[in-house]
Amino acid sequence: MSIASLDDRNRRVGLIALVAALSMLGLGYASVPLYRLFCQATGFGGTTMRVSEAVAGKVKASSNTITIRFDANVERDMPWQFRPLQVTDTVSIGSRDLAIFTAKNLSGKPITGTATFNVVPAQAGKYFNKIQCFCFTEQVLQPGQEVRMPVIYFVDPKIMDDPDARDIQQITLSYTFHSAADADNGTGSRADVDIASAAKPLDRARAGG
């Protein structure tokens, strides 16, 4: 084989390797939004659903009830205090309800937070519907500022027809706040965060209140 032919072959092999590497890189960037869409469509991994007021208005409430437990966490080293006002609530299946969480910035600088979420048991995810939630957008707290954050939700009555979920007596709704700066740098997970909504905290207390 001539030197020219060998050089051509090496160039072809190199080009194929480069295309393969770029394809894998593109797949890596696409995997997060694709995974998020899959989770939001199926409830996989305890991902909750998001619905509009119009859709929620068509749901008929049941006389059956279920207990909702609220769990609040913050990422390590994030200087926020975050907790639910009410740890548990018993609601009618299909009836919308309001849960309130509070968050306070304990630091001396503004902090932007973003919340990831899921429900347990995981098979309840596709039946847990949020109409409004602070987790739909990033939240900015000024130094010492405390806010009340609402979640308007309902449990889809279809849960009662699912043999894998109809015997569930309690659903835990869990949130973890991360620093948005950390999330942007890849150290926090934002796969489950929907940032398209304009939902805002219910009210804002005075700084230091």
LUMTORTI-995770 format. One line per 4 residues: number of its first residue (from 1); for each residue z, x, y of N, C-alpha, C. Coordinates in nm, 4 decimals. Atoms other than C-alpha are relative to their C-alpha. Layout:
<sites>
NUM	Z/X/Y/Z/X/Y/Z/X/Y ~ ...
</sites>
This chain:
<sites>
1	0.0000/0.0849/-0.1203/0.0000/0.0000/0.0000/0.0000/0.0877/0.1242 ~ 0.0097/-0.0812/-0.1211/-0.0968/0.1359/0.3394/0.1205/-0.0207/0.0896 ~ -0.1125/0.0102/-0.0948/0.1543/0.2002/0.6142/-0.0161/-0.1233/0.0885 ~ 0.0240/0.1170/-0.0855/-0.0114/-0.0715/0.8289/0.0370/-0.1287/-0.0723
5	-0.0329/0.1201/0.0781/0.0220/-0.3294/0.5486/0.1505/-0.0137/-0.0163 ~ -0.1458/0.0031/0.0139/0.3844/-0.2326/0.4959/0.0667/-0.0454/0.1286 ~ -0.0558/0.0424/-0.1281/0.4566/-0.2751/0.8667/-0.0196/-0.1500/0.0220 ~ 0.0262/0.1437/-0.0144/0.2926/-0.6206/0.8661/0.0959/-0.0813/-0.0861
9	-0.0908/0.0718/0.0907/0.5016/-0.7265/0.5678/0.1419/-0.0008/0.0552 ~ -0.1351/-0.0079/-0.0563/0.8220/-0.6043/0.7309/0.0162/-0.0925/0.1199 ~ -0.0060/0.0898/-0.1156/0.7380/-0.7952/1.0480/0.0102/-0.1456/-0.0433 ~ -0.0059/0.1388/0.0501/0.6784/-1.1160/0.8488/0.1379/-0.0329/-0.0549
13	-0.1353/0.0207/0.0547/1.0071/-1.0760/0.6630/0.1020/-0.0122/0.1126 ~ -0.0917/0.0065/-0.1131/1.1873/-1.0093/0.9900/-0.0114/-0.1298/0.0756 ~ 0.0215/0.1259/-0.0705/1.0305/-1.3147/1.1521/0.0602/-0.1169/-0.0766 ~ -0.0579/0.1062/0.0830/1.1304/-1.5373/0.8598/0.1527/0.0008/0.0099
17	-0.1460/-0.0116/-0.0103/1.4883/-1.4060/0.8775/0.0491/-0.0502/0.1346 ~ -0.0387/0.0450/-0.1336/1.5012/-1.4705/1.2527/-0.0059/-0.1518/0.0105 ~ 0.0125/0.1456/-0.0035/1.3763/-1.8278/1.2138/0.1129/-0.0659/-0.0785 ~ -0.1089/0.0555/0.0814/1.6319/-1.8914/0.9378/0.1326/0.0074/0.0740
21	-0.1254/-0.0166/-0.0740/1.9137/-1.7535/1.1541/0.0104/-0.0992/0.1146 ~ 0.0006/0.0951/-0.1113/1.8131/-1.9667/1.4538/0.0184/-0.1423/-0.0499 ~ -0.0149/0.1345/0.0569/1.7900/-2.2750/1.2316/0.1444/-0.0272/-0.0377 ~ -0.1404/0.0166/0.0371/2.1412/-2.2197/1.0973/0.0866/-0.0152/0.1241
25	-0.0763/0.0112/-0.1252/2.2718/-2.1703/1.4524/-0.0155/-0.1387/0.0599 ~ 0.0232/0.1347/-0.0527/2.1089/-2.4950/1.5660/0.0711/-0.1057/-0.0798 ~ -0.0698/0.0954/0.0851/2.2532/-2.6804/1.2685/0.1485/0.0013/0.0285 ~ -0.1421/-0.0100/-0.0312/2.5976/-2.5486/1.3550/0.0359/-0.0757/0.1267
29	-0.0266/0.0708/-0.1249/2.5766/-2.6834/1.7114/-0.0180/-0.1505/-0.0177 ~ 0.0266/0.1431/0.0186/2.4387/-3.0178/1.5915/0.1016/-0.0663/-0.0899 ~ -0.0867/0.0591/0.1006/2.6971/-3.0644/1.3177/0.1169/-0.0763/0.0595 ~ -0.1154/0.0678/-0.0595/2.9859/-3.1602/1.5505/-0.0355/-0.1397/0.0490
33	0.0330/0.1366/-0.0420/2.8136/-3.4537/1.7269/-0.0464/-0.0886/-0.1142 ~ 0.0432/0.0794/0.1143/2.6531/-3.5657/1.4008/0.1202/-0.0452/-0.0820 ~ -0.1214/0.0349/0.0734/2.9900/-3.5546/1.2269/0.0797/-0.1062/0.0736 ~ -0.0719/0.0979/-0.0812/3.1479/-3.7456/1.5146/-0.0630/-0.1379/-0.0132
37	0.0688/0.1280/0.0134/2.8825/-4.0180/1.4962/0.0242/-0.0608/-0.1373 ~ -0.0243/0.0476/0.1356/2.9281/-4.0416/1.1201/0.1411/-0.0581/-0.0119 ~ -0.1393/0.0466/0.0069/3.3071/-4.0749/1.1543/0.0184/-0.1300/0.0761 ~ -0.0161/0.1195/-0.0809/3.2803/-4.3339/1.4304/-0.0689/-0.1199/-0.0618
41	0.0731/0.1107/0.0627/3.0347/-4.5412/1.2277/0.0665/-0.0469/-0.1281 ~ -0.0542/0.0325/0.1323/3.2279/-4.5303/0.8994/0.1515/-0.0040/-0.0060 ~ -0.1451/-0.0095/0.0064/3.5919/-4.4691/0.9889/0.0464/0.1132/-0.0881 ~ -0.0331/-0.1102/0.0897/3.5807/-4.1555/0.7741/0.1120/0.0853/0.0591
45	-0.1086/-0.0864/-0.0431/3.8961/-3.9458/0.7895/0.0991/-0.0675/0.0927 ~ -0.0931/0.0713/-0.0868/4.0889/-4.2176/0.9705/-0.0471/-0.0154/0.1423 ~ 0.0536/0.0185/-0.1343/3.8592/-4.2250/1.2725/-0.0050/-0.1480/0.0351 ~ -0.0018/0.1394/-0.0418/3.9082/-4.5477/1.4658/-0.1346/-0.0424/0.0569
49	0.1225/0.0555/-0.0563/3.6330/-4.7768/1.5895/0.0192/-0.0297/0.1488 ~ -0.0027/0.0367/-0.1409/3.5443/-4.8518/1.9511/-0.0913/-0.1199/0.0213 ~ 0.0779/0.1218/-0.0191/3.4276/-5.1993/2.0541/0.0106/-0.0459/0.1450 ~ 0.0020/0.0539/-0.1358/3.3441/-5.3841/2.3738/0.0862/-0.1255/0.0078
53	-0.0732/0.1244/-0.0215/3.5298/-5.6777/2.5261/-0.0759/-0.1172/-0.0608 ~ 0.0816/0.1097/0.0530/3.2391/-5.9016/2.4228/0.0158/-0.0124/-0.1508 ~ -0.0174/0.0014/0.1453/3.2698/-5.8026/2.0576/0.1411/-0.0452/-0.0373 ~ -0.1384/0.0362/0.0292/3.6486/-5.8307/2.0627/0.0249/-0.1490/0.0216
57	-0.0200/0.1413/-0.0305/3.6255/-6.1790/2.2122/-0.0474/-0.0937/-0.1091 ~ 0.0525/0.0826/0.1084/3.4420/-6.3061/1.9044/0.0867/0.0052/-0.1259 ~ -0.0851/-0.0169/0.1178/3.7155/-6.1984/1.6623/0.1088/-0.1067/-0.0013 ~ -0.0995/0.1057/0.0139/3.9382/-6.4771/1.5335/0.1273/0.0576/-0.0602
61	-0.1285/-0.0522/0.0456/4.3058/-6.3938/1.4935/0.0446/-0.0699/-0.1274 ~ -0.0537/0.0517/0.1251/4.4747/-6.4413/1.1590/0.1492/-0.0243/0.0141 ~ -0.1449/0.0210/0.0014/4.8223/-6.5656/1.0815/0.0715/0.1158/-0.0700 ~ -0.0585/-0.1163/0.0667/4.8761/-6.2498/0.8745/0.0337/0.1076/0.1025
65	-0.0439/-0.1044/-0.0921/5.0565/-5.9626/1.0428/-0.0020/0.1368/-0.0675 ~ -0.0053/-0.1381/0.0486/5.0612/-5.5860/1.0102/0.0798/0.0823/0.1011 ~ -0.0809/-0.0853/-0.0882/5.2895/-5.3169/1.1524/-0.0806/0.1223/0.0421 ~ 0.0662/-0.1177/-0.0557/5.1474/-5.0479/1.3793/0.1076/0.0984/0.0452
69	-0.0923/-0.1061/-0.0412/5.3369/-4.7220/1.4179/-0.0755/0.0973/0.0905 ~ 0.0644/-0.0864/-0.0990/5.2606/-4.4971/1.7163/0.0611/0.1399/-0.0050 ~ -0.0424/-0.1393/0.0119/5.2760/-4.1182/1.6916/-0.0648/0.0806/0.1116 ~ 0.0503/-0.0771/-0.1139/5.2384/-3.8762/1.9848/0.0378/0.1464/-0.0153
73	-0.0217/-0.1436/0.0143/5.2001/-3.4985/1.9752/-0.0737/0.0748/0.1113 ~ 0.0728/-0.0873/-0.0926/5.0961/-3.2135/2.2045/-0.0276/0.1317/-0.0700 ~ 0.0364/-0.1302/0.0540/4.9214/-2.8920/2.1174/0.1053/0.1030/0.0390 ~ -0.0968/-0.1058/-0.0297/5.1468/-2.5885/2.0976/-0.0382/0.0721/0.1291
77	0.0152/-0.0695/-0.1285/5.1904/-2.4195/2.4368/-0.0573/-0.0896/0.1099 ~ 0.0433/0.0896/-0.1078/5.0628/-2.7262/2.6261/0.1234/-0.0603/0.0650 ~ -0.1252/0.0402/-0.0645/5.3340/-2.8055/2.8863/0.0034/-0.1474/0.0403 ~ -0.0077/0.1438/-0.0238/5.3223/-3.1838/2.8557/0.1075/-0.0626/-0.0873
81	-0.0847/0.0891/0.0792/5.5731/-3.4408/2.7422/-0.0826/-0.1255/-0.0259 ~ 0.0886/0.1106/0.0374/5.3914/-3.7177/2.5545/0.0678/-0.0834/-0.1076 ~ -0.0693/0.0849/0.0973/5.5386/-4.0163/2.3733/-0.0396/-0.1462/0.0185 ~ 0.0248/0.1437/-0.0124/5.4919/-4.3878/2.2993/0.1228/-0.0697/0.0571
85	-0.1145/0.0778/-0.0487/5.7076/-4.6405/2.4839/0.0642/-0.0780/-0.1128 ~ -0.0493/0.0762/0.1134/5.7404/-4.8351/2.1599/-0.0515/0.0658/-0.1272 ~ 0.0392/-0.0754/0.1183/5.7398/-4.6607/1.8222/-0.0748/-0.0876/-0.0998 ~ 0.0680/0.0909/0.0924/5.6382/-4.9630/1.6134/-0.0185/-0.1370/0.0645
89	0.0258/0.1352/-0.0473/5.4933/-5.3069/1.6766/-0.0623/-0.0788/-0.1150 ~ 0.0590/0.0873/0.1010/5.4097/-5.5980/1.4477/-0.0964/-0.0941/0.0695 ~ 0.1054/0.0761/-0.0677/5.0826/-5.7677/1.5410/-0.0713/-0.0907/-0.0991 ~ 0.0838/0.0879/0.0820/4.8681/-6.0512/1.4142/-0.1353/0.0680/-0.0212
93	0.1288/-0.0605/0.0299/4.5570/-5.9222/1.2406/-0.1104/-0.0776/0.0713 ~ 0.1072/0.0619/-0.0779/4.2570/-5.9910/1.4641/0.0364/-0.0278/0.1440 ~ -0.0452/0.0261/-0.1369/4.4668/-6.0401/1.7774/0.0145/0.1316/0.0754 ~ -0.0104/-0.1240/-0.0765/4.4377/-5.7791/2.0515/0.1431/0.0214/0.0475
97	-0.1352/-0.0336/-0.0423/4.7520/-5.5972/2.1538/-0.0058/0.1226/0.0906 ~ -0.0075/-0.1095/-0.0956/4.8606/-5.3418/2.4135/0.1120/0.0949/-0.0385 ~ -0.1004/-0.1036/0.0210/5.0398/-5.0152/2.3438/-0.0019/0.0923/0.1211 ~ -0.0110/-0.0886/-0.1158/5.1663/-4.7866/2.6197/0.0588/0.1340/-0.0435
101	-0.0520/-0.1352/0.0175/5.2108/-4.4095/2.5986/0.0296/0.0576/0.1378 ~ -0.0261/-0.0703/-0.1250/5.3614/-4.1896/2.8701/-0.0265/0.1489/-0.0190 ~ 0.0232/-0.1438/0.0012/5.2608/-3.8347/2.9548/0.0504/0.0576/0.1307 ~ -0.0514/-0.0661/-0.1198/5.4259/-3.5959/3.1978/-0.0353/0.1485/-0.0047
105	0.0312/-0.1416/-0.0139/5.3092/-3.2560/3.3188/0.1269/0.0743/0.0403 ~ -0.1244/-0.0720/-0.0257/5.6109/-3.0270/3.2965/-0.0223/0.1339/0.0700 ~ 0.0310/-0.1304/-0.0590/5.4332/-2.7304/3.4530/-0.0136/-0.0090/0.1518 ~ 0.0186/-0.0046/-0.1446/5.3783/-2.6206/3.8117/-0.1451/0.0066/0.0414
109	0.1425/-0.0025/-0.0337/4.9991/-2.6475/3.7981/-0.0694/-0.1216/-0.0616 ~ 0.0732/0.1125/0.0590/4.7424/-2.9230/3.7329/-0.0480/0.0354/-0.1407 ~ 0.0438/-0.0190/0.1381/4.6606/-2.9644/3.3634/-0.0929/-0.1154/-0.0378 ~ 0.0922/0.1009/0.0516/4.3604/-3.1474/3.2188/0.0154/-0.0064/-0.1507
113	-0.0215/0.0175/0.1428/4.4258/-3.2904/2.8757/-0.1036/-0.0910/-0.0625 ~ 0.0893/0.0861/0.0767/4.2076/-3.4480/2.6099/0.0669/-0.0308/-0.1331 ~ -0.0740/0.0433/0.1177/4.3383/-3.6465/2.3148/-0.0912/-0.0202/-0.1203 ~ 0.0626/0.0318/0.1270/4.2238/-3.6420/1.9549/0.0863/-0.1048/-0.0697
117	-0.0737/0.1115/0.0590/4.3241/-3.9296/1.7304/-0.0482/-0.0292/-0.1410 ~ 0.0391/0.0525/0.1293/4.3218/-4.0797/1.3846/0.1052/-0.1017/-0.0437 ~ -0.0966/0.0929/0.0553/4.4949/-4.3456/1.1784/0.0270/0.0362/-0.1454 ~ -0.0424/-0.0182/0.1381/4.6826/-4.3278/0.8494/0.0551/-0.1334/-0.0488
121	0.0895/-0.0652/0.0952/4.6062/-4.4421/0.5858/-0.1446/0.0011/0.0487 ~ 0.1349/-0.0236/-0.0494/4.2506/-4.3203/0.6343/-0.0920/-0.1194/-0.0206 ~ 0.0905/0.1126/0.0277/4.0899/-4.6284/0.4776/0.0139/-0.1137/0.1003 ~ -0.0180/0.1025/-0.1038/4.2243/-4.8370/0.7670/-0.0808/0.0324/0.1251
125	0.0684/-0.0428/-0.1211/4.0192/-4.6399/1.0216/-0.1112/-0.0928/0.0438 ~ 0.1152/0.0824/-0.0372/3.7097/-4.8600/1.0094/0.0386/-0.1411/0.0406 ~ -0.0465/0.1324/-0.0412/3.9230/-5.1692/1.0749/0.0860/0.0043/0.1259 ~ -0.0822/-0.0136/-0.1199/4.1231/-5.0300/1.3674/-0.0920/0.0158/0.1199
129	0.0953/0.0046/-0.1118/3.9308/-5.1200/1.6830/0.0700/0.0179/0.1346 ~ -0.0524/-0.0219/-0.1350/3.9997/-4.9899/2.0342/-0.0969/-0.0582/0.1020 ~ 0.0783/0.0554/-0.1104/3.8789/-5.1785/2.3401/0.0127/0.0905/0.1223 ~ -0.0266/-0.0933/-0.1097/4.0377/-4.9463/2.5955/0.0984/0.1039/-0.0483
133	-0.0907/-0.1063/0.0440/4.2054/-4.6106/2.5450/-0.0093/0.1200/0.0940 ~ -0.0033/-0.1223/-0.0815/4.3141/-4.3088/2.7483/-0.0743/0.1141/-0.0688 ~ 0.0674/-0.1062/0.0756/4.1549/-4.1003/2.4722/-0.1504/0.0011/0.0233 ~ 0.1442/0.0033/-0.0267/3.8075/-4.2046/2.5908/-0.0414/0.0997/0.1086
137	0.0318/-0.0928/-0.1088/3.8294/-3.9672/2.8886/0.1049/0.1103/0.0082 ~ -0.0983/-0.1033/-0.0300/3.9986/-3.6449/2.9936/0.0997/-0.0535/0.1027 ~ -0.1052/0.0446/-0.0909/4.3263/-3.6961/3.1799/0.0526/0.1204/0.0781 ~ -0.0475/-0.1086/-0.0866/4.4315/-3.4812/3.4773/0.1368/-0.0377/0.0549
141	-0.1340/0.0213/-0.0529/4.8024/-3.4572/3.5586/0.0344/0.1132/0.0954 ~ -0.0436/-0.0970/-0.0994/4.9263/-3.2852/3.8714/0.1396/0.0521/-0.0367 ~ -0.1326/-0.0550/0.0327/5.2434/-3.0699/3.8634/0.1102/-0.1053/0.0102 ~ -0.1096/0.0957/0.0010/5.5383/-3.2903/3.7660/-0.0409/-0.1448/-0.0093
145	0.0462/0.1391/0.0001/5.3231/-3.6034/3.7518/0.0193/-0.0653/-0.1371 ~ -0.0172/0.0794/0.1212/5.3993/-3.8736/3.4962/-0.0907/-0.1228/0.0076 ~ 0.0890/0.1160/0.0029/5.1533/-4.1455/3.3911/0.0295/-0.0854/-0.1225 ~ -0.0053/0.0941/0.1122/5.1506/-4.4510/3.1689/-0.1437/-0.0235/-0.0466
149	0.1346/0.0057/0.0546/4.8505/-4.4656/2.9401/-0.0118/-0.1134/-0.1014 ~ 0.0110/0.1166/0.0881/4.7329/-4.7884/2.7726/-0.1008/0.0186/-0.1128 ~ 0.0969/0.0163/0.1084/4.5607/-4.8564/2.4441/-0.0065/-0.1494/-0.0302 ~ 0.0194/0.1400/0.0377/4.4166/-5.2047/2.3899/-0.0783/-0.0003/-0.1308
153	0.0557/-0.0115/0.1342/4.3359/-5.2575/2.0247/0.0181/-0.1291/-0.0793 ~ -0.0267/0.1045/0.0981/4.3123/-5.4979/1.7333/-0.0411/0.0507/-0.1371 ~ 0.0359/-0.0322/0.1385/4.2926/-5.4769/1.3551/-0.0969/-0.1066/-0.0490 ~ 0.1047/0.0915/0.0448/3.9739/-5.6329/1.2170/0.0468/-0.0806/-0.1214
157	-0.0399/0.0831/0.1150/4.0476/-5.9290/0.9859/-0.0743/0.0335/-0.1283 ~ 0.0736/-0.0383/0.1209/3.7879/-5.7861/0.7449/0.0831/0.0903/-0.0904 ~ -0.0868/-0.0842/0.0813/4.0648/-5.5545/0.6284/0.0604/-0.0786/-0.1157 ~ -0.0606/0.0831/0.1035/4.2029/-5.8473/0.4289/-0.0937/-0.0251/-0.1170
161	0.0973/0.0189/0.1072/3.8829/-5.8640/0.2214/-0.0338/0.1293/-0.0724 ~ 0.0273/-0.1307/0.0596/3.8793/-5.4930/0.1344/0.1054/0.0298/-0.1056 ~ -0.0990/-0.0255/0.1053/4.0450/-5.4286/-0.2039/0.0731/0.1328/0.0161 ~ -0.0640/-0.1296/-0.0211/4.1207/-5.0713/-0.0940/0.0921/0.0017/0.1210
165	-0.0784/-0.0016/-0.1240/4.2886/-5.1739/0.2325/0.0838/-0.1254/0.0213 ~ -0.0661/0.1271/-0.0297/4.4129/-5.5325/0.2096/0.1501/0.0007/-0.0252 ~ -0.1440/-0.0055/0.0268/4.7560/-5.4311/0.0786/0.0752/0.0921/0.0956 ~ -0.0649/-0.0873/-0.0980/4.8267/-5.1960/0.3692/0.0971/-0.0810/0.0854
169	-0.1017/0.0685/-0.0778/5.1477/-5.2997/0.5406/0.0234/0.0653/0.1361 ~ -0.0230/-0.0721/-0.1251/5.1626/-5.0332/0.8118/-0.1130/0.0994/0.0251 ~ 0.1000/-0.0970/-0.0436/4.9032/-4.8314/1.0054/0.0640/0.0888/0.1060 ~ -0.0494/-0.0943/-0.1002/5.0036/-4.5192/1.1955/-0.1164/0.0460/0.0870
173	0.0978/-0.0474/-0.0976/4.8008/-4.4493/1.5093/0.0557/0.1268/0.0628 ~ -0.0515/-0.1297/-0.0426/4.8379/-4.0819/1.5934/-0.0915/0.0647/0.1038 ~ 0.0728/-0.0721/-0.1042/4.7348/-3.8885/1.9051/0.0570/0.1402/0.0152 ~ -0.0429/-0.1347/-0.0363/4.7474/-3.5194/1.9872/-0.0743/0.0415/0.1258
177	0.0620/-0.0470/-0.1232/4.6855/-3.3955/2.3414/-0.0210/0.1505/-0.0060 ~ 0.0372/-0.1408/-0.0090/4.5060/-3.0636/2.3835/-0.0355/0.0316/0.1448 ~ 0.0520/-0.0445/-0.1288/4.4324/-2.8622/2.6948/-0.1512/-0.0059/-0.0043 ~ 0.1459/0.0108/-0.0028/4.0749/-2.9431/2.7931/-0.0635/0.1378/0.0092
181	0.0531/-0.1362/-0.0112/4.0228/-2.5751/2.8805/-0.0055/0.0654/-0.1367 ~ -0.0010/-0.0548/0.1356/4.1235/-2.4749/2.5271/-0.1070/-0.0638/-0.0854 ~ 0.1009/0.0702/0.0786/3.8979/-2.7420/2.3801/-0.1387/0.0506/0.0334 ~ 0.1311/-0.0500/-0.0420/3.6023/-2.6173/2.5846/-0.0261/0.1398/-0.0527
185	0.0154/-0.1364/0.0498/3.6706/-2.2652/2.4607/-0.0048/0.0061/-0.1519 ~ 0.0118/0.0042/0.1445/3.6625/-2.3816/2.1013/0.1312/0.0112/-0.0735 ~ -0.1284/-0.0117/0.0678/4.0359/-2.3522/2.0318/0.0646/-0.1334/-0.0256 ~ -0.0501/0.1341/0.0265/4.0941/-2.7262/2.0352/-0.1129/-0.0842/-0.0537
189	0.1049/0.0837/0.0585/3.9092/-2.9917/1.8383/-0.0257/-0.1210/0.0867 ~ 0.0351/0.1164/-0.0785/3.7189/-3.2530/2.0350/-0.0985/-0.0872/-0.0767 ~ 0.0999/0.0719/0.0786/3.5134/-3.3948/1.7479/0.0198/-0.1496/0.0067 ~ -0.0263/0.1433/0.0013/3.6857/-3.7324/1.7734/0.0172/-0.0585/0.1387
193	-0.0227/0.0466/-0.1358/3.6962/-3.7618/2.1520/-0.1274/-0.0569/0.0582 ~ 0.1142/0.0644/-0.0633/3.4612/-4.0086/2.3162/0.0218/0.0064/0.1499 ~ -0.0220/-0.0201/-0.1437/3.4183/-3.9113/2.6834/-0.0937/-0.0855/0.0831 ~ 0.0985/0.0797/-0.0736/3.1654/-4.1796/2.7797/0.0617/-0.1138/0.0784
197	-0.0598/0.1168/-0.0638/3.4117/-4.4482/2.8883/0.0632/0.0358/0.1326 ~ -0.0661/-0.0210/-0.1289/3.5603/-4.4927/3.2347/0.1449/-0.0457/-0.0046 ~ -0.1378/0.0456/0.0123/3.9017/-4.5966/3.1001/0.0926/0.0985/0.0699 ~ -0.0957/-0.0812/-0.0738/4.1872/-4.4678/3.3140/0.1409/-0.0391/-0.0375
201	-0.1379/0.0385/0.0253/4.5672/-4.4582/3.2836/0.0343/-0.1307/0.0709 ~ -0.0380/0.1297/-0.0534/4.7324/-4.7935/3.3491/0.0595/0.0108/0.1397 ~ -0.0514/-0.0239/-0.1342/4.9303/-4.6632/3.6425/0.0474/0.1440/0.0076 ~ -0.0435/-0.1386/-0.0182/5.0491/-4.3371/3.7875/0.1289/0.0007/0.0829
205	-0.1268/-0.0105/-0.0713/5.4058/-4.2572/3.8871/-0.0103/0.1092/0.1057 ~ -0.0026/-0.1055/-0.1001/5.4921/-4.0415/4.1816/0.0257/0.1340/-0.0680 ~ -0.0229/-0.1320/0.0561/5.4847/-3.6706/4.1101/0.1480/0.0279/-0.0048 ~ -0.1410/-0.0311/0.0169/5.8181/-3.5659/3.9719/0.0830/-0.1198/-0.0325
209	-0.0774/0.1201/0.0282/5.9109/-3.9285/3.9019/0.0290/-0.0191/-0.1452
</sites>
